[in-house]
Amino acid sequence: MMEVGTRPSGDAAVVSSAGTALCDLAQQTVRLAVEAGASAAECTMAEGDEFSVSVRLGAVETLKESGSRGAGIRVLIGRNAGCSYTSDLSGEGLRAMVLQALDLARVTSEDPHAGLPDPSELGKFTGDLSLFHEDVGALETATKIEMAREGERVALAVDPRINNSDGGSFGSHTTHHAFANSLGFSGSYRTSSCSLSVVPVARDGDSMERDYWFTAARSARKLETPGEVGRRAAERVLRRLKPRKVSTQRVPVVFEPRAAKTLVGHIFEAVHGESVYRKASILAGKLGEKVASEKVTIIDDSTMPGLFGSSPFDDEGVPSRRTVVIDKGVLRTYLVNTYTARKLGMKTTGNASRGLSGNLGIGHGNLYLENGTTTLEQLLREAGTGLYVTELMGFGFNAVTGDYSRGATGLWIENGELAYAVSEVTIAANLRDMLMGIEVLADDLEFRGSVAAPTVLIREMTVSGH
C-alpha cells in the first residue's frame, strides 16, 4: 500500500531522534535554496557508521571503523539545474553548498525535461520493510573479528589441500537516510547490513586455486554461521582443483546463481531509461515485443522486506513499488526516473537513484529473474553435456549490439552430472539469442544482494577452449 504525504513508513516510523533531526535539516536546506532564488530544490542527506575487518591465517590484517555525514542538493532555476554536495552540515556549510548549486544552475543549459516529479507522484510505501536491526550495531568488535577468524579456520580445516587463505572478512553498516523537496515531501529511514566472507586457497600438485563464499543480511541473526560459510568456501575451492581444458564447441551452458545474476545485470543495462532514449540499447523500441523465452520473467521490487534493494521511496520521493519488466518473455517496461520518463513519454517507475554528489541517475530495487520449478539435478540432466559456469571474468558485453563474450571457469557436465573442473575458456553469443535460448530455470533463487537469479540453462553458446 502507498500513501501520498509525509507519514513515515513501516520501520521508518520509529526512526531515531538523529534521523528526525537529519530530515528536519534536509527540509531547512530546501527552504534555504528557495529563499536564495531556486524555483525548485531537493536535498538528500545521510549519516552512518561503517566497520570492516579482514584476517588472514588468524591474524588481523586490516581493521576500519568510521563515521560519515553528508548532504547533496539539486536546485532548479526554471529548467536549469545545478548540483552540489558537502560533508559540512553546519549552517555555514549547507549555505555554501546551496549557493554553489545555484551558481552552477545559472551557467548550465536549459533542459526542457528537467524538473521535480509531479506532486501526485510523490509518496511512500507504508509497509514494514524491516530495513534496520539493532543487532548489527550491538555486535562487539571482538565478536566480529572472531567470526571472520572462525570462518577462515573452518575452511582451512576441511582438507589438507587447503593450505593457504586470502582471508576472512566481516563488514557492517548502519545509516540514516533523509530526503526532502520543495513540493513538501520529506521522509527518512534507517538501514543496517552486515556480511561475512571467506576466501580459501587450495593446492594439489601444480594446481592452485582460490574461491570464496559469503553471507549478507540486514540482521546479524540472519547471517549464515561462520562454520557454514567456511565449509561452503572450502567445497567450492576443492572442486576447482586440477582443471582441464576443453575444445571449442557449441554446447548448453548452465549459469549457477552467482553467475546468472550477471545476466540480470546486463538486462538492467538494456532497460535503463538513459540507454533507451539514447538508443544505446538492444531493447530500445521493443516494448510489447517478445525479447526472451517464455521462461523469463524479470521483476524489479523495492518493497520486499529485509532485502538490500528495498526502500520506502526512491531518490526523488516517489513510492517504491513492484514492477514487472519482462513478463514471460515480453518486454513490459523500461526502468526510468522522472527525467528519462519525460524523454520517453512515460511515467516514472520509481527508479530514481543518486548519491550525495552528482546528478540524478537510475537504479534498481531488488531486480531478479523469477524462480523456476526444476531441481538443480533435473536441470543438469536436461543439459546433458556442456559447461556449468561458476565464475566470469572481464566485461565483455555490449548493450548496443548485444554481443557477449566473457572468460569463464566452472565444471564440465557429462551425462547430466558435474564431472571435472574447467578453466581458461571463453563463452560467447548475443544476448538476444541467450535470452531466447533460456530453456530451464532451477528452483534455487536466493538473494545475497539486490540482484538475483536461479540457476539458468541456455540451450547453446560457443565455448572457446584450445
N, C-alpha and C positions, 0 to 999 in steps of 0.2 A: 504494500500500500504506500501511497505517496501523499504528501501534504505540501501545499504551497504555503510559504511563510517562514517563520524563523524559529519554530519549536524544534529543539534538538531531537535527534533520532536515536532510538534504542539505547545502546550503552553510551552514546554521546550525551544522553540526558543527565548523566551523572559525572560530567567532566569536572575535573578538579578546579579549585579556585585559580590555579595557574592557567588552565585552559580558558576559563571565562575571561580572565584578565587579558589573555592574548587576543581573544575575539573582540573584546572592547577596544583594544589598541588598534586592531585592523579597521574597525568602524571609524575610530577617530582619525586614522590616517587617510581614509577615503574622504571624510569631511574636509580635512585639511587640503586635499588635492582639489576638491570642488571649489573651496573658498579661494584657492590660489589661481583659478582660471580653467580648470578641467571641465569639459561638458559631461564627462563620464569617467569613472575610475573603478578599479577593482584591486584589492590588496590580499596577498597571501602571506601568512606567517607560519613559522614552525619553530618549535623549541624541543630539544630532546637530548637523550644520553645514549652513548654507544660504548660497548665493551667488546673486545676481541682478545683472544689468547691463542697462541699456537705452541704446541710442544713437539719435540722430535726426540725419539728414543728416551722418553721420560723427562727430558729437561725442557724447561720453558725457554722458548726462543724469542718470542715477541709477546708483549702484553700492552694493551692500549685501553685507556679509559678516557672518555672525553665528553664534553657537553657542547652544544651549539645552539645559537639563536639566529634567526634571520627573517628578513621581510623582503618581499618583492611587490612592485606596484606596476600596473599598466594604466596609463591615462589616455584619454582621447580629447582632442580639441577638434570638434566636428568629426571628420573622418580621418584625421591624422593621429597616429598612435605613437606613444613613446613608453619605453620600459626602463626600470632601474631597480636596483636591489641594494641592501645593506645588511651588515651584521650588527650595526649600532642601533638598538631600539630605544635610545634616549629621544626626547623630544627634538633635540637638535639634529640627531642622526636621521630621524624619519623625515623631518622637514627638508633636509638636504637631498634625500632620496626623491622626494616628491618634486622638488624644483628641477632636479636633473632630468627626471622623466618628462616634465613639461617642456624643458628646453629642447629635448630630443623630438618631442611631438611637433614642435614649431618648425623644425627643419626637415621632417620626413615628408614623403609624397602622400597626397591624399589617396585613400583607398576606398572606393565606394562600398566595399563589403565589410569594412571594419566596423566594430561596434559591439556592445554587450548583447546578451540574449534578449529576446522579447520577455517582458516581465511575466507573462503567462507560463513561460517555460521553466521558471525558477522553482526550486523546492528541494525537499529532502526525502529520501527513503526512510520510513519510520519504523521498520522492523529492527529487531535486535541482531546486529551484525557480529557481535562478540569479537570485536577488534582488539580489545585491551584486556590483559590479565595481569593482576598484581604479582603473580608468582614469578614473572620474569624479572622484575625489578628487585624482588625479595631474595633472589639467589645470591649466596655469598660468593665472593671471588674465589675462595679456596675450593668451593664446590664446582665451579665452572672449570677450573684448572684440572681438578681430579676427573671430571667427566671426559675431558679431552685425553688425559693420560690413560684412563681405563679403556676407552675405545681403541687407542693405539695398542695398548698392552694385550687386549684380547685378540686383535688381528695378528700380532706377532707370534702369539702362542698357538695359532691354529695349525701351522705346518712349518717344519724346519726350513722349507724352501723360502718362506717369507722371513728374510734376514735383514731387512732394512725398511726404512719408512721415510716418506716425505712429510709425515707428521699427523697429528690430530689437532683439530681446531674447534673452538667454541666461540660463538658470537651472539650478542643480544642488542636490541634497540628498544627504546621507548620514546615516543614522540607525541607532542600535541600539534594538531593542525588547526589552523583557523583561516577563514575566508570571509570577506565582506565586499559588497559593491555598492555603487551609488544608486541602485534601484531599490535599496532597502533590504537586500538579502544579507544575512550573516549566519554563520554556523561554525561549529568546531567539533572535533572528535579526537580521541586518543587511540594510538596503536601501539602494540607490542609485538616483538618477534624474537625468536631465538633459533639457533641452528648448531648442529654438531656434525663434523665430517672427519673421516679417516682416510689416509692415502698410503696404503702399504706398497712395498716393492718386493717382488719375488724373483728368485734366480734358480734356474735349472740348467747347469752346464753353461753354455754360451748364451742362453736365452735369459734376458732380464726384462721384466715388465712391471708396469705400475697401473693401478686402477684406484677407484675410490667409491665410497658410498656416503650418503649424508641423510640427515633428517632435519626438517624445519617445521616450525609451528608458531602460532600466535601465543600459545601457552606452553610453559616448560613441561607441564604434565602430559602434554600430547606428543612429546618427542619420543621416538624410539629410544630404547635404552642404549647406553654406550656399548654394552655387550652385543646387542643386535647389530648396531652399525659396524662394529669391528668385524663381526663374523661375515656380514654381507660383503664388506670390502675385501676380506680375505678370499671368499669364494670367487669373487669377480676377478681378482688378480691371478689366482691359481689357474683358472680356466683359459687365461690368455697365454700361458707358457708354451714354448715350442710352436709358434705359429708357422703355418705353411703358406706357400704362395699358390695361387690358382691361375689357370689360363684364362685369357679373355673370352667371355661368353655372355650370352643373354639368358638370364635366369630370373626366377622370382626373387624378390628382395623383401626381407622382413625387417622392419624397424622396431626395436624394443622401445618401451615408453620414453626412456631418456633421449633416444634419437628421434622418435616420432614427433615429439613436441617441437622439434626444429621445423618440421613441415608445417605445423600450425603457425609458427612464427613467419614463415615465408608467405602463407596465405594472408596474414595480417599486413605484410608489406603490400600485397596486391589489392587489399580492400581499404587501405589507408587513404582517406579522403584527399590528402595533398597529392599523392601519387596519381590518383584517379583524375583529378581536374587538370593535372599537368600532362595527362595521357602517357604517364610513365609506368603503366601497369598493364599486365596481360588481361586483367579483368575489367579494364575501363570499357564502358559501353555494353556491359554484359548483364545488366540487371534483368532478372526474369528468365535468364537462359540457363541451360544445364551446363555446368562447368566442372562437374565431378561425378563420380559414381554415386548411385542412389544410396550407397552405404554411408556416404559422407554427410554429416550434419555438424556444422561448426556454430558454437554458441559463445557469445560474449555476455557474461553475467557478473555484474558488480554487487549483487545482492546476496551472495552465498555466504552464510555465517562462518566466521573464523578463517577465511581464506585471504591470501595475500593481495588479490586484486579487488577486494571489496572496499567500499566506502559509501557513506550516505549521500554524497553528491560529488559531481566532477569539479574540475578546477575553474568552472565558470558559474557554479552554483546551480547546475541542472541536476535533477534527481538521478540517482543510479538506477539501473534497470537491467532486465534480461533481454538481449537482442539475438534473434536467430539470424546469423549471417548467411550461412548456406543451409538450405533445408532439403535433405535427401537429394543432394547434388545440384539443386537450383540456387543460384545466387539471388538472395533476397534484399540485401542492403550493403552499403558501404558504411564504414565507421567514420564519423565526422564530428567536428566541433561546430560552433556557430558560424565561424568564418568560412570553413570549407563547405558547410551546408548551404550557405548563401551562394557560393561559387557554383554549386552543383544543382541548385534549385531544390534542395531537400530541407528537412527539419533536423536539428541537431540530434544525434543519438546518445548524447550524454557522455561523450568520449574526450572531452577537453582535458588536456594534461599540460602542466607546466611545473618547472622547478621554481625556485625563488628568483632566478635570473633568466633572462631570455624571453622570447616571445611564446605565445600560446601554441601548443602542439596538439597532437592526437595520441592518445594512449588506449590501452585496452584494460578491461577488468580481469575477470577470470575467463580467459579465452581457451576453449578446449574443443577437441574432437569428441563427439558423443560416444559413450561406451558401446562396445559390441556385446555379443551374446555367446561367443565361442571361447572355449578354454584355450590357453596357450598351446597345450599338447595337440588339440584338434587343428589349430591354425598351422602348426609346423607340419602335421601330416598332410594338410591341404597344399602346403608349399612343395613338399616332396624333396626336391634338390634345389639349393640356392644359398643365398647369403643372409645371415642373421646379423644385422648391424647393431653394435653396442657403442660405437663412438665414431664421431665425424670430425674431420679436420678441414680447415680452410673455410672460405666464404664464397664458394662457387655457385651463387645463384643470382641470376639477372632478372629483376622484376619486370623489366620492359619486354624482354623476349621470352622469358620462362625457362631459359636454358639453365640446367642444373648439372653440376659436376663437382663432387667433393671426395676427398680422401676418406677412407673408411677402414675400420678394423672390426672384427667380430668373430663369428663362428660359422663354420660351414655346415649346412644342413644336408644330410644324406638319408634317404629313405624315411623322411619325415622326422628325423631326430638330429639334435645337435651333435656333431661328430668331432670336430677339431678346430683349433684356433686358426684364424686367417688374418694376415696383415698386409700392408703395402698394396692395397687395391684402391681403385677409384670407381665410384658408381656414377653413372651419367644417364640423363634422359631430359625431357622437357616437362616442366611442372604440369602443363596441361595434360599430357599423357599419363603422368604419375597419378594425378587426381582421378582421372577416368579409369585408371588401372587398379584402384584400390578395391580388392575383392573380399577381404575378410578383416574384421576387427575383433580383437580379443576382448575379454571382459575384465581387463586389469587396469582400468583408468584409475589414477590416483594423483592428487595434487601435492607437488613438492615445491610449488612456486605458483605464479599467476598464469602460466601456460602449461597445458597438459594434454596428453593423448594416450590412448591404449596402444597395445602392440598392433602394428599395421602390416598387412601383406599386400604388396604391389606385385601384380602378376608378372611383369617383366621390365627389367632395366639392364643396361650394359654394365657388366662388371669387368673392369680392365685390370688384368694382372700381368704375368710375364708372357 
